[in-house]
């Protein structure tokens, strides 16, 4: 059963307010990820307080300056179940986890940050990790 919208709305807004496009259906995912040109950041958002509470601020810090991906996208695990399941088809060999962050270049996965690389880290540490990936691939 998906989480209620009233719980997820503020967490969605945290990313959409800074330019992230929500992928809410499997069709949205398939139309975006494999066909993307340039770089695409995909944030698998979640309600998990221990990791998502620093993931979203970390992502926002990372895109605030310097190099950044051409496209910013997000799915919401625990709510947009089918879209999230479809997005995870593009992230092997990594197992499903949320939150997580994927970077694609021309539709191919080039960098992935799993939940265990988010938990216990500050927003600044997550941002620094992402900036390194942006420098390499964007």
N, C-alpha and C positions, 0 to 999 in steps of 0.2 A: 504494500500500500504506500503510495507516495506521500511525502510530507505535505502538509497544508501550505497553500500559497502564502498565507499571512506570515508564516515562519520564514519562508524562503525569499520573499520579496525584498527585504532590506539587503540580503546577501547578493541577490541578483543585481540590485541597483548599484551596489558597490563597484561592480565591473562595468555595467552598461553605461553608467554615468561618465566613465572615462573612455568610452568608445568601443567597448566590446560588443560584438554582434552575437546574440543568442541563437544557438542552433537547437531548435525545440523538437524537431522531428528527424527520423532517420533520413528522410529525403533532403532535409537541410544539410545534414552532415555529408551525405554523398555528393551533393552539389557543390560543396565547399572544399573539403579536404583534398580529395584526390585530384581535383581540377585546379587547385590553386597555383598561381604563378608567384614566384618570389617566396617570401617566408610567411608562415602562418603560425601564430601562437594559439594553442587551444588550452584553456583552463577548465579542468573538470572540477567544478565548484561543488561544495558540499556544506552541510550544516555542522560538520564536526568542529567543535570549538577548539580542540587541542591542536589541530593542524590548519584548518581553513581560516581560523582567526588570525593567523600570521601569513597564510598563503596569499589571500587577496591583497592585504597591504603591501606585501613583498612584490607582487606583480605590479601593482600601481607604482611603487617606487622605481621598479626596473624600467618601466616604459616612459618615465617622466623626463628622461634626458638621454642624450647620446643616441647610439644606434638602437633601433627597435624593429620588430617585425612589420611587414607590410600590412598584414591582416591580423586582427585581434578577435578571437572567437571564444565562446564558452558554452558548455553544456552543464546542466545541473543534475548531478547524481542524487538519487533519492527522490527526485521529482520528475524530471524528464527522462523516464526510465528507458524508453526505446531509443531516444537520441543518444543517450549515454552508452547504451549497449552497442549501438552502431559505431560511435566514435572509438570505442575500445577495440574494434576490429582493425583499426589503423595503428594501434600501438604495440603489437607484439614485437619483441618477446616479453614485454613487461606484463605482469599480471594486473588484473583490475584493482585499482585502488583510488580512493578519493579522500581528500583532494589530490590531484596530480596535475602536472603541467607538461604539455607536449609542444615541441617546436618542429615544424615541417618546413622543408625547402622543396619547392616545386612538387608538392604532394607527397614527398617521402619523409618519414620520420628521421630526424637527425639528432634530436636531444630529448631526453625524458627525465622528469623529476618525479620520483615516486613519493608516496605519502611518508615513508620512513626517512626520506631526505628533507621533509618539511617539518615533521614533528620535532618539537624541542628546539627549533631554530627561530631566531628573530626574523622579523620582516626584512631588516637590513641584510641579514645573511642570505635570505632567499633572493633578494634583489641582486646582491653581488653575484650569486650563482647564475642567475638569469643574464645579467649583463655580460658575463664571460661567454655564455652561449650566443648572445646577440653579436658580440664582437667577432666570434668565429664564423657565424652563419649568415648574418644579416648584411 
